Amino acid sequence: MSFKVLLKICLHLVAWLIICMASLFHSTGVYLANQAAGQIKVLVGRQSFEDYISEVKPDKNEIERLELIQAIKQYSEDSLGFKPTKNFSKIYHHNHEPLLWVISASEKYTIEAFYWSFPIVGDVSYKGFFTKEKAIAEKNRLICLGYDVDVRPVSAWSTLGWFSDPVLSGMLTRSKGWLCNLIFHELFHATYYAPSSVNYNENLASFIGHKATLQFLSSDTAALTAYQKSYADNKVIDDYTARFISELNHLYDSIAPFSENAKLILKQQRIHRLLNGYDTLRISGMDKVKRLKEQIKSSGNAWFVDFEQYNALQDSLERDFNKIYKSNLREMVQSLK
C-alpha cells in the first residue's frame, strides 16, 4: 500500500474518530472507536486482485468471479447510473471466517424493532460488531431487558462511500446470479442512503439489486435461469413469511391484556404451528427452509424484524417501478440520486 493511500485512509479515520470522540462520554463513542479499529484492519489488509491471485492461488471459478465483479461495477455506472466509486476494486482475504456479526432486536410481543442511534446514519435497527464476543454480550444485555434478539454473521457491508469497500474473499463462492445481486445491492448503498430509514434503504437496495441482476444477466441464459429458479423459491418462502407475520401481529394484538405467562405460551404455540407450514411449501430445495426455521426458533420476533428490513416494501416498489418509471431501472436510479 502506497504512503498516499495510507495517508488518505488515516485522514478519513481521523474524521470518523473525531465523531466518535464527540460522544465519548456515551457508550456510542466507545462502540464507534472499536468499529473504526475493525474497519482499519480490513482496509489495511486489502490487496490487489493480482496479488491475491498470486498469493492465494484461487481456483478458476473464483478468478472468474473477480472478473465478473469488475464487469458488474462498470455496468452499474455506465448502464444504470450508479455513483462511480472505488468500491470492490481490491480484495480482503479472510479464509472464509466471519468478519462482522450483526445484531437486531424486537419487542417480545409485537414485531417492533429496537433502534440504536449513531452520528450521520441516524437511527438504525441493527448493530454490527467485528468481535463475536461483543455481539454476544450485546445480545445478552438485550435479552435481559426482555427483547427477542438475533445475531448473525454477514457476508458484506457498505461504508456508504466513506471508504473503498473491498471484495471479501468469501463472496467468490457465491453463484453468479447471487453474487451479482449482492454487488449491485452494496454498490447502490453508496449511491443512495437516507438517514434513519433502514427499512426503506435495505428494501430499495434489495429491489434494485434484483432488477439489476436480471438486466445484467439477460444475455447469460444459464446463469439467469439458475438465479430466477432460486429467486422464485425465495419468493414462495417470503410470501408465506409475510402471511406468518400478519397472523402473529393479529395474535399479539389480541393477547395484549393477558399475563406474561399466558402470552408466552400462546406465542410459542402459534409460532410452532406456523413453522410447520414451511414444510408444506413447494420449492426445489428444503435446506434453506430447515435453516430458516432454526433461525426463527432461536431469534423469535427479531428474525421477522430482519425480514421486514429487506422484504416488506418489495410489492410497493414493484408498483412504483412499473407505474412511475415504466420499468426503466436507470430512470429509477437517476431519480433517487
N, C-alpha and C positions, 0 to 999 in steps of 0.2 A: 504494500500500500504506500502511495507516494505521500510526502510530507504535506502537500497541498490538500489532498483528500482527507488526510488525518486531521489537519487543522480545521477543515470545514466541518467535519463530524464533531470535533471538540467545541466549536463555536455554537453549533446547534444544541449540543448537550448542555452547554453553559446556560443558554437561554432557557432551556427546559428546567434546569436545576434552579434558576432564579425563581421560576414559577413555583417550584417545589418549596423553596425557602420562604416564599411569601406566606405559605400556610404551614410552616414547620411546627408551629405550636399546636397543630391539629394532626391527627394520625394520618390524614391525607398526604401531608408533606413527606412523612417518613415512607409511606407506601410509594409515592411517586419517585422518590430517590432510589428505592430498591428497584423499581421498574426501569429507571434510567440505567442502573448498573447492568441489569439483564439485557437491555437493548444494546448497550455498549459492547457486550460480549459477542452478540450476533453481528453487529456492524463491523467490528474489528476482525472478526473471523471470516468475513466474506472473501471469496476469491473468484477470479475469472473462470469462465466455463473451460477455457483451455487448460488452466492449472488444475482444475477439478478433474477433468478427463485424464490428464497426465498422471495425477497422484492417486486417484481413487480407482481409475480404470473401470468405469461403469459399463454395463452391457450395451449392446446396440440399441435396445429398446429405450433405455434411459437417455442415450445420446440423441435419439430421435425426438424425445420429449423436450430436451433443451432447445432443439431447433424449432419445435412446434411453439414453444413459449415465445420465442422471438417473432415468429410469424403472427401469433395472436396479438402481441404488443403493437406491431406495425399495423395490423388490420384495425385494431381498436382506435388508433389515432387517425389513420388515413380514411377508413370507410365509415367509422361510427362517430368520429369527432371527440373521442376521449381526450382529456388533458394530457399532453406529452409529459412523460416523466422518465426518470432513470430506473424506475422500479423493475425488478426481475431481469436486470442486466448482469447481475452476479449471482453467485450461489453460496449457500451456507450448508456445509456438510455436518449432519448431526447423527449419523449412524442409526437412523430410524428411531432414535429415542425422543420421547415427547419433550418439547421445549417450553410450552406455555399451557397452563391449566386455567380454564375459565370457570368461574362460579356464578350461579344465578340463584335467586330465591323467590319464594312466593308465600303469601299468606296461606295458612293451613286449610281454611275452609272457604276460600274464594281464590280464583285464579287471577291474582293481582300481584304484579311484580314488585319486588323490593328494589329501591333505587339508591345508587351511590352518586355523589356529586363530585365533579372534577373541573379544574380550570379548562377553558377552551371548549371541550366537548359537552360540558354541561352535565345533566342528569342522565345516567346510563343504567340499564338493568342487568349488567354483567360486569365482572371484575376479573382481570387477568393476573396471573402470578407466574413468574419464571421459576419459582420453587414450589414443588408439590406440597411440602410440609406447611408452607404458609397458606396455601389454598385450603388444606385440610383444617388448619387452625381457624380460618375464617368460616369454614363450613360448620365446625363445631360451635363456634360462637353464635351463629345464626340459628342453629338447631336449638340451642339453649334458650334463645329468645322466642322460640315457638314457630319458626318458619320451616317449610319444606325447602330442601336445598339440593342443588345439582352441581357436581364438579366433573369436568370432562377435559381431556386434552384436546387441543385444536391443531389443525394442520396448516393454518395460515392466519395472518392478521395484517391489518393495514395501519401504518403510522400516519395516514391521511396527508401525505406529502411532506411531513417533517423530515423524513429520512428516505433514502433509496432502499426500499424493501427488497431483500434478496429472494431468489428462489430458495426454498427449503428442500434439501435433497429428498426428503420423504415424499414430496409431491410427484416425483418422477415415476412412482409405482402406480399412479392412477391410470385409469383408462383414458383414451384420447378425448372422449366426449366430456368426462367429468373433470379432466384437467383444464379443458377449455372453459368450462363453466366456472371453475374456481378462479382462474386467472382473470377472466372478464369481470367476475364479481369483485375481486380485490382491486383491480385497476379502476373500476367505477367509483369505489370509495375515495380514491384520490382525485376524482373528477367532481364528485358531488357528495357533500356530507352536511346535514343540517344539525346544529347543536340541539341536544335534549330531545331528539326524535329517533330513538333507537329503532323502534318497530318500523317506522317509515323507511329509514335508511337501509335496514337489512332486507326488508321486503322488496324495496326498489332495486337494490343490488342483486338480489336473487332473481328478480324478474328480468332485469337487463342481462344478467349472466346467462340465463336460459335462452332468451331470444337471440342474443349474440352468438351463442353456440350453434343454434340451428342455422343461422345465417352463414357463419364461418364454415361449417361442415357441409354445406349444401352440395359441394362437388365431391365429397368423400362418402360415397354411398354406404360402405361397410361401417365406418365409424359413426355415421349419422343414425343408421338403423339400430346399432347396438345401444347408442345413447338414448334414442327415443323409446326403445323397449324398456330400458332401466328406468327412465323418467316416468313412463306410463305406470310401472309398478309403484313407484313412489307416489304418484298421483292417487292411485287407489288407496294406499295407506293414508295419505294426507286427508282425503275426503272422509274416510272413516274416523280419523283422529278429530277432525272438525266436529263431526256429529257427537263423538265421545265427549269433547269439551262442552258442547252445548247441553248435553244431558247432565254432566257434572254441575254446570252452572245452575241448572234448574234445581238439582238436589240441594246445592249449597244454599240457595235462596229459601228453600222450604224448611231446612233444618236449623236456620239461624237462631231460633229461640231455645233450641234443645241444650241439654247438658253437654259438657266436653266429652264425656264417655260415650254418650249416645251418638253424638256427631261423628266421633272417630269410628265407631262400629259401622254406621251407615255408609260412611265414606269408603271404608275398606271393602265392604260388601259390594258396593256399586262399582268400584274400580276393578275388583276381581271379576265381576260379570262382564264388564266392558272389555277387559283384557282378553277374555276368551273369544270375543268377537273377532279379534285379529286373526285367529286361526281359521276362520271361515272365508277370508279374503282370497280371491282368485288372482294370484300373482305367480310369476315364474320361479321365484326363489324365496323360501321361507326363512332363510338365515337372518335376513335383516329384520323380520318380524320377531324372531326369538330375541335378538339383541335389544330391539326397541322395548319389548315387554319387560325385560330385566331392568332397563333404564327407568321405565315408569314406576316399577315396583320400588326401586331404591330412591327415586327423586320426587315422586308424587307430583304435586301441582307445579313444582319448579320446572319439570320437564315440559309441561304444557305452556308455561311462560316462554321457554326456549322455542317451542314450536311456533307460537304466535309471532315471535320476533321475526321469523323468516317466512312465514306462510300465510298469516291471517289476511293479508291485503292482496293476495295474488289475483283473485277474481275481479276486484275493483280496478286493479292496474291493467288487467287484460281488457276490460271495458274501455278504459281511457285510451289505451294503446290503439284499439280498433276505431273508436269513435272520434277522438280528438286528433290523433296522429295518423289516422288512416293506415295503420300497421307499418308505419315508416319509423324504424328504430333510430336512425340517425337524427331525424327530426325531433324525436322524443328526447334524446340525449342533449341535443343543442338547446332545447327549451329549458333544460334543467341547469345548464352551466351558468 
